[in-house]
Amino acid sequence: MTTTAYAALTRAAWLASVRDRTTVFFTFAFPLVFLLVFGLLFRGQSVDGGLPYINYTAPGVLAWGVGNAALFGPAFAMMHWRRDDILRLVWRTPTPLPTVLASRFAVAVGVGLAQAVLFTAVALLPAFGLHLPGTWPLALPLLVLGVAAFLALGLVVGSLADTPEAVAAIANCVMVPMAFLSGAFYPADLLPGWIRTLSWALPLRYLDHGLTNVLAGRGGLGPLGLDCLGLAAFTALFGIVATRTFRWSNRT
């Protein structure tokens, strides 16, 4: 019963996510716009001992794009489900809430991996000049854990906000500063020391750091494991906060 419900909910969530073509377009196009701006603006420049700037730009923008999509989608869904009393209907059915959330996670992972494939394909064009090392498959666990962390954060935002405007305001206040403080839009090595230290309190820092190392062919399994552990810890933390702030309906 649970497996059948999970499959049906995953299919329904996927169809709902692709039905809004405008949202789908900007989900994939928004990171590419930043890649175009930063990639062409700093083309030919290098940092950190000669590493091409694109090796910082591409992983950072990709990390931000995947995290942004994983946060906004569940946040809006949670807010709408609660406002429209869909969560109350779920509560009255045999389908447990974790099954509903697992279906959202599957869709979010699918969207995140699709974003990564399209984004990387564009970044590999001669105009940008990204080169993939043989270690690129190690980016997959980072992307999955990154989606999990930001989805959990999205559930917190969706539990706190009661309107679409509130969701957008809270999510933007979280994601925009994080993009700059974590090194996603600006190399962390060039940030002041105290900001670099503070950035490790942000989930995007671990996703950006891990992807940068993987796509630059450096770092090894040790730093990668620490980045994965950091994302897993944020997933657990945001998950706990989400359970404490969760409401079945706006009337309760």
Backbone torsions as a table, in degrees:
resi	resn	phi	psi	omega
1	MET	NA	-46.7	-178.5
2	THR	-65.8	-40.5	179.7
3	THR	-63.9	-43.3	178.7
4	THR	-63.7	-42.8	178.6
5	ALA	-64.1	-39.8	179.0
6	TYR	-62.4	-45.5	-179.5
7	ALA	-63.2	-42.7	-179.4
8	ALA	-66.7	-41.2	-179.7
9	LEU	-68.5	-38.1	178.5
10	THR	-63.9	-43.2	178.7
11	ARG	-63.4	-43.9	-179.9
12	ALA	-64.5	-41.0	179.5
13	ALA	-66.1	-38.4	178.9
14	TRP	-65.9	-45.8	179.2
15	LEU	-62.2	-38.7	178.7
16	ALA	-66.5	-35.7	-177.7
17	SER	-73.3	-29.8	-178.8
18	VAL	-94.1	-8.4	-178.6
19	ARG	-69.6	-36.3	179.0
20	ASP	-83.8	94.9	-173.3
21	ARG	-66.8	-31.2	179.3
22	THR	-65.2	-45.2	178.6
23	THR	-63.5	-42.9	179.1
24	VAL	-60.7	-44.6	-178.8
25	PHE	-59.2	-49.8	-175.9
26	PHE	-74.6	-25.8	175.1
27	THR	-59.1	-40.4	-179.0
28	PHE	-90.7	-30.9	-175.3
29	ALA	-81.1	-32.1	-174.4
30	PHE	-58.1	-49.8	177.3
31	PRO	-62.3	-33.2	-179.7
32	LEU	-67.3	-31.5	176.9
33	VAL	-63.3	-44.4	178.5
34	PHE	-67.2	-37.0	175.6
35	LEU	-61.2	-42.5	179.3
36	LEU	-62.1	-45.4	-177.6
37	VAL	-66.3	-55.9	-175.9
38	PHE	-71.0	-38.2	-177.5
39	GLY	-64.3	-42.5	-179.7
40	LEU	-80.7	-32.4	-178.5
41	LEU	-65.9	-39.6	-177.1
42	PHE	-109.7	24.1	-179.0
43	ARG	-61.2	131.3	178.6
44	GLY	88.0	-8.9	179.4
45	GLN	-89.3	160.2	-179.3
46	SER	-140.7	159.0	178.0
47	VAL	-140.2	171.5	173.0
48	ASP	51.8	60.5	175.0
49	GLY	72.4	29.7	175.6
50	GLY	100.0	0.1	177.9
51	LEU	-68.6	126.8	-178.7
52	PRO	-56.4	143.4	-178.2
53	TYR	-60.3	-29.9	-179.2
54	ILE	-62.0	-27.0	178.6
55	ASN	-71.7	-15.9	170.6
56	TYR	-94.4	-42.8	-175.6
57	THR	-63.2	-51.8	-174.5
58	ALA	-61.8	-51.9	179.1
59	PRO	-62.3	-38.1	-178.7
60	GLY	-66.4	-47.4	179.6
61	VAL	-66.6	-38.6	177.2
62	LEU	-62.7	-44.5	178.5
63	ALA	-59.7	-45.0	179.9
64	TRP	-65.5	-42.4	-179.1
65	GLY	-63.3	-44.0	179.0
66	VAL	-65.6	-44.9	178.8
67	GLY	-64.3	-39.9	179.6
68	ASN	-61.0	-47.4	-179.7
69	ALA	-66.0	-40.2	-179.1
70	ALA	-67.9	-26.4	178.6
71	LEU	-83.2	-51.5	-172.8
72	PHE	-64.0	-45.2	-176.5
73	GLY	-58.0	-57.8	178.5
74	PRO	-63.0	-33.3	-179.9
75	ALA	-63.5	-47.7	177.8
76	PHE	-65.7	-40.0	-179.8
77	ALA	-63.1	-45.8	-179.6
78	MET	-61.8	-42.8	179.5
79	MET	-62.8	-46.1	-179.4
80	HIS	-67.1	-41.2	179.9
81	TRP	-61.2	-40.6	-179.0
82	ARG	-73.5	-42.6	-178.7
83	ARG	-64.4	-37.0	-178.3
84	ASP	-92.3	8.3	178.4
85	ASP	63.0	23.4	175.1
86	ILE	-67.9	-36.5	179.0
87	LEU	-63.8	-34.9	177.0
88	ARG	-66.3	-36.3	177.3
89	LEU	-67.5	-39.6	176.9
90	VAL	-61.7	-40.4	-179.2
91	TRP	-61.2	-28.8	-178.2
92	ARG	-89.6	-3.0	-179.5
93	THR	-101.4	166.5	177.3
94	PRO	-70.7	-13.0	-178.0
95	THR	-75.4	118.8	179.8
96	PRO	-71.6	152.7	-179.7
97	LEU	-59.9	-38.4	177.5
98	PRO	-57.4	-31.7	177.3
99	THR	-67.1	-39.1	177.7
100	VAL	-63.6	-45.3	-178.8
101	LEU	-68.9	-34.2	177.8
102	ALA	-64.0	-35.3	177.6
103	SER	-67.2	-38.3	176.2
104	ARG	-64.5	-38.3	179.2
105	PHE	-64.4	-42.2	179.0
106	ALA	-60.3	-42.7	179.1
107	VAL	-66.4	-41.9	-179.8
108	ALA	-63.1	-39.4	177.5
109	VAL	-65.2	-42.5	177.8
110	GLY	-59.8	-44.3	178.7
111	VAL	-65.0	-43.0	-179.4
112	GLY	-62.9	-42.5	179.1
113	LEU	-68.2	-37.7	176.7
114	ALA	-64.2	-40.7	175.4
115	GLN	-58.6	-45.0	-177.4
116	ALA	-63.0	-42.0	-179.3
117	VAL	-64.1	-49.2	-179.2
118	LEU	-64.3	-45.3	-178.0
119	PHE	-61.8	-45.5	-179.1
120	THR	-65.2	-39.0	178.9
121	ALA	-60.8	-39.9	178.2
122	VAL	-71.1	-41.6	-178.6
123	ALA	-65.4	-23.3	179.3
124	LEU	-78.3	-10.7	179.1
125	LEU	-62.0	149.6	-178.9
126	PRO	-55.6	-28.1	-179.6
127	ALA	-63.0	-26.3	-179.0
128	PHE	-108.8	-40.1	171.0
129	GLY	82.5	23.6	176.2
130	LEU	-71.6	137.0	176.2
131	HIS	-118.6	127.7	-178.8
132	LEU	-88.5	126.3	174.3
133	PRO	-79.5	173.0	179.6
134	GLY	-68.4	-11.6	-178.7
135	THR	-87.6	5.8	-173.5
136	TRP	-58.3	-30.2	178.4
137	PRO	-60.8	-19.9	178.5
138	LEU	-67.6	-11.5	177.4
139	ALA	-72.1	-20.5	-175.5
140	LEU	-63.0	-50.1	177.5
141	PRO	-62.6	-33.3	177.1
142	LEU	-63.0	-43.9	-179.5
143	LEU	-64.5	-42.9	-179.5
144	VAL	-64.1	-45.7	179.5
145	LEU	-68.2	-34.6	176.1
146	GLY	-64.2	-42.6	175.9
147	VAL	-60.2	-43.0	-179.8
148	ALA	-61.4	-44.4	-178.3
149	ALA	-64.4	-45.7	-177.3
150	PHE	-77.0	-27.6	172.8
151	LEU	-64.5	-43.1	177.7
152	ALA	-61.9	-39.4	176.0
153	LEU	-65.3	-37.6	177.1
154	GLY	-63.1	-35.2	177.2
155	LEU	-65.4	-35.2	176.3
156	VAL	-65.6	-46.8	179.5
157	VAL	-61.4	-44.7	-179.9
158	GLY	-66.2	-26.3	177.7
159	SER	-78.1	-28.9	-178.1
160	LEU	-85.4	-33.8	-174.2
161	ALA	-91.0	142.4	-179.7
162	ASP	-110.6	-6.2	-179.3
163	THR	-136.8	158.1	176.4
164	PRO	-58.8	-36.6	180.0
165	GLU	-64.1	-38.9	179.3
166	ALA	-68.2	-39.7	176.7
167	VAL	-59.4	-49.1	-179.0
168	ALA	-61.6	-42.1	-178.1
169	ALA	-65.0	-48.2	-178.5
170	ILE	-65.6	-46.1	-177.2
171	ALA	-63.2	-41.3	178.9
172	ASN	-67.7	-37.0	177.6
173	CYS	-65.0	-25.9	177.5
174	VAL	-84.0	-48.7	-169.3
175	MET	-79.4	-37.5	-175.9
176	VAL	-66.8	-52.0	177.1
177	PRO	-62.1	-36.1	-178.8
178	MET	-62.2	-33.8	-178.8
179	ALA	-61.2	-38.0	-177.8
180	PHE	-86.3	-37.6	-176.3
181	LEU	-76.4	-22.0	-177.4
182	SER	-91.9	-9.3	-178.5
183	GLY	93.4	7.5	-178.5
184	ALA	-70.6	-39.5	-178.8
185	PHE	-102.2	-7.9	-178.3
186	TYR	-150.3	129.5	-175.6
187	PRO	-51.7	126.4	-178.1
188	ALA	-62.4	-29.2	179.6
189	ASP	-64.0	-20.1	-179.6
190	LEU	-96.5	-2.2	179.0
191	LEU	-81.0	155.5	174.6
192	PRO	-57.8	151.7	-175.6
193	GLY	-56.8	-40.7	-176.8
194	TRP	-70.1	-30.1	176.2
195	ILE	-72.0	-37.9	176.9
196	ARG	-61.6	-39.6	177.9
197	THR	-66.3	-44.5	179.9
198	LEU	-64.3	-30.6	-174.8
199	SER	-64.8	-21.9	179.9
200	TRP	-72.9	-4.3	173.4
201	ALA	-91.2	9.1	-178.0
202	LEU	-117.8	134.1	-178.9
203	PRO	-64.2	-31.5	-178.9
204	LEU	-65.8	-26.2	178.9
205	ARG	-62.7	-42.0	-178.7
206	TYR	-70.2	-40.5	178.6
207	LEU	-66.8	-44.2	179.1
208	ASP	-65.1	-45.0	-178.7
209	HIS	-62.5	-44.2	-179.7
210	GLY	-65.7	-45.7	180.0
211	LEU	-66.0	-37.7	178.7
212	THR	-62.3	-45.3	178.9
213	ASN	-64.3	-43.4	-178.0
214	VAL	-64.6	-47.4	-176.5
215	LEU	-76.1	-11.6	174.3
216	ALA	-98.1	-3.6	179.5
217	GLY	68.7	36.5	-177.5
218	ARG	-138.1	172.8	173.1
219	GLY	99.9	-44.0	-179.7
220	GLY	81.3	179.7	-175.9
221	LEU	-74.0	-25.9	-179.4
222	GLY	-62.6	-58.4	177.0
223	PRO	-60.2	-36.1	178.2
224	LEU	-62.3	-42.2	178.2
225	GLY	-62.5	-38.3	178.4
226	LEU	-66.4	-39.9	177.6
227	ASP	-64.5	-42.6	177.5
228	CYS	-63.4	-41.4	178.8
229	LEU	-63.4	-40.0	178.0
230	GLY	-62.8	-42.6	178.7
231	LEU	-65.9	-39.0	177.5
232	ALA	-64.0	-38.9	178.8
233	ALA	-65.1	-41.5	177.5
234	PHE	-66.2	-36.0	176.5
235	THR	-60.0	-45.5	179.2
236	ALA	-65.0	-43.2	-179.2
237	LEU	-62.4	-51.0	-179.9
238	PHE	-66.1	-32.2	177.6
239	GLY	-64.1	-40.8	177.8
240	ILE	-64.7	-44.1	178.4
241	VAL	-63.1	-39.2	-179.9
242	ALA	-63.6	-38.9	178.4
243	THR	-67.8	-30.6	179.7
244	ARG	-77.2	-29.4	-177.2
245	THR	-98.6	-4.3	-174.8
246	PHE	-65.0	139.1	175.5
247	ARG	-133.6	136.8	178.3
248	TRP	-72.4	-27.6	-177.7
249	SER	-155.6	156.6	174.6
250	ASN	-68.8	-13.5	-178.1
251	ARG	-90.9	-0.3	-179.7
252	THR	-119.5	NA	NA
